[in-house]
Amino acid sequence: MNQGRIWTVVKPSVGLPMFLGAVAITSLIVHFAILTHTTWFPAFFQGGQKKVAIETQTTAPAVLAMNDVTSVK
C-alpha cells in the first residue's frame, strides 16, 4: 500500500468512515446540482419523452428525381 503510513496518524476506525462519508456527500451534492441546473436530468428520471417515429419516403430517390424532371417540362 503506497499511502499505508497515513494510518499511523489517523485511526482506521475514524478515517475510513470520514472518507466514505465525504465521498457520499460529494456525490449527493453533485447529483443535486445536476438535477436543479439541467433540463435533461429530470426528464431522464421521469423516463424521458417518447420520440415520434420519423416518416420515411417509400419512393426511391432516383424515381423522385425523374418525377421532378418530368414535371418541369
N, C-alpha and C positions, 0 to 999 in steps of 0.2 A: 504494500500500500504506500503510495507516494506521500500522502499527507498524514501518515499514521501518528506523527508526534502531536497533532492537534489535541488528541485525547489525553495528553499529559497536562494540558491546560484546562480543557473543558471536559467534564464528565459526560460519557455517552448517554447516561440517563437524562441529562439536561440538554445536551447538544443535538441529539437526533430528533426529539420532539420539536425543538425550536426550528431546526432546519426543515423538517417536513411540514410544520405549521406555516412557515414562511412561504414554502412552495405552494401550498394550498391557498393561502390568502392572495398571493400574487396571481394565481390562476383565476380566482374568483373576480379579482379587480379587473383583469384583462377581459374576461368574458362579459362582465357588466358594461365596461366601456364600449366594447364592440356592439353589444345589444342596444345601447342607448344612442350610439352615434352613427349607425348604418341603417340602411333600409332593407338590405337583403337578409340580414341575420334573423330578424323577427319573422320574415316570410319563410325562411328556412325552418324555423321552429314550428311554424303552422303547417308545414307541408308544401309550401310554395303554391303558385298559381298553376293551374293546368294550362298547358300550351295548346293552342288550336292547331290542328293539322293544316299544313300548307297544301293548297290545291295545286296539283301538278298538271302540266299540259299533257294531254293524251295524244296529241298530234306531234309527229317528228318535226324537228326544226327545219329540215330540208323541205318538207311539204309546206310548212308555213311560209318559207321564203318563196317558193313557187307561187303560192296563193297571192302573196304581196305583189309579185311581178305581174301576174295576170290581171290583178285588179287595177293596176296603174294604167294599163292600156285603154 
